[in-house]
Amino acid sequence: MILTSVLVGAVWGLLACAVNYCLLRSAVKKSTANAVSNASLARVAVDAAALGVVFLLRNTLPIDFAAAILSTAVVLSLGGIVSAFLLVKKH
């Protein structure tokens, strides 16, 4: 059950990371400070929404809440680091 919860949280975190990467990539292409600031704010909102969904579904889904929320948070953190490195590599 814990492994399933970790996998569910990790997959959910990866989906949020993909959205965050698209937001950041489009902001970097615009190359303005305002676009990057807005993208950063939107990325925080996406992260909060991803964690919020896990929190709201804790009683609905048959998963271990602690494992799911921790794996989601870890994947979101690592995904932010990896996406920054990918964008730096391209430019």
C-alpha positions as CSV (number, residue, x, y, z in Angstrom):
1,M,0.0,0.0,0.0
2,I,2.8,2.4,0.8
3,L,4.6,1.7,-2.5
4,T,1.4,2.4,-4.4
5,S,0.9,5.6,-2.5
6,V,4.5,6.7,-3.3
7,L,4.0,5.9,-7.0
8,V,0.6,7.8,-7.1
9,G,2.2,10.8,-5.5
10,A,5.3,10.7,-7.8
11,V,3.2,10.4,-10.9
12,W,1.0,13.3,-9.8
13,G,4.1,15.3,-9.0
14,L,5.6,14.6,-12.4
15,L,2.4,15.8,-14.1
16,A,2.7,19.1,-12.1
17,C,6.4,19.3,-13.0
18,A,5.5,19.0,-16.7
19,V,3.1,21.9,-16.4
20,N,5.7,23.9,-14.5
21,Y,8.3,23.2,-17.1
22,C,6.0,24.4,-19.9
23,L,5.3,27.6,-18.0
24,L,8.9,28.3,-17.4
25,R,10.0,27.5,-20.9
26,S,7.4,29.9,-22.4
27,A,8.5,32.6,-20.0
28,V,12.1,32.2,-20.9
29,K,11.3,32.4,-24.6
30,K,9.6,35.7,-24.0
31,S,12.8,36.9,-22.3
32,T,11.3,39.6,-20.1
33,A,11.5,40.0,-16.4
34,N,7.8,40.3,-16.1
35,A,7.1,37.1,-17.9
36,V,9.6,35.2,-15.7
37,S,8.1,36.7,-12.6
38,N,4.6,35.7,-13.6
39,A,5.7,32.2,-14.5
40,S,7.3,31.8,-11.1
41,L,4.1,32.9,-9.4
42,A,2.2,30.5,-11.6
43,R,4.6,27.7,-10.8
44,V,4.0,28.2,-7.1
45,A,0.3,28.1,-7.7
46,V,0.6,24.8,-9.6
47,D,2.7,23.3,-6.8
48,A,0.2,24.4,-4.2
49,A,-2.7,23.0,-6.3
50,A,-0.9,19.7,-6.8
51,L,-0.3,19.3,-3.1
52,G,-3.8,20.5,-2.3
53,V,-5.4,17.9,-4.6
54,V,-3.5,15.2,-2.7
55,F,-4.6,16.7,0.6
56,L,-8.3,16.9,-0.5
57,L,-8.3,13.3,-1.9
58,R,-6.7,11.8,1.3
59,N,-10.0,10.3,2.5
60,T,-11.4,9.5,-0.9
61,L,-8.5,7.4,-2.4
62,P,-7.3,4.2,-0.6
63,I,-3.7,5.5,-0.3
64,D,-1.4,6.3,2.6
65,F,-1.6,10.1,2.8
66,A,1.8,10.7,4.3
67,A,3.6,8.7,1.6
68,A,1.6,10.3,-1.2
69,I,2.1,13.9,-0.1
70,L,5.8,13.4,0.7
71,S,6.5,11.8,-2.7
72,T,4.6,14.5,-4.5
73,A,6.6,17.2,-2.6
74,V,9.9,15.5,-3.3
75,V,9.2,15.1,-7.0
76,L,8.0,18.7,-7.3
77,S,11.3,19.9,-5.7
78,L,13.5,17.7,-7.8
79,G,11.5,18.5,-10.9
80,G,12.1,22.2,-10.3
81,I,15.8,21.7,-10.1
82,V,15.9,19.4,-13.2
83,S,13.8,21.8,-15.3
84,A,16.1,24.7,-14.4
85,F,19.1,22.7,-15.5
86,L,17.4,21.7,-18.7
87,L,16.6,25.3,-19.5
88,V,20.1,26.5,-18.7
89,K,21.6,23.8,-20.9
90,K,19.4,24.9,-23.9
91,H,20.3,28.6,-23.5
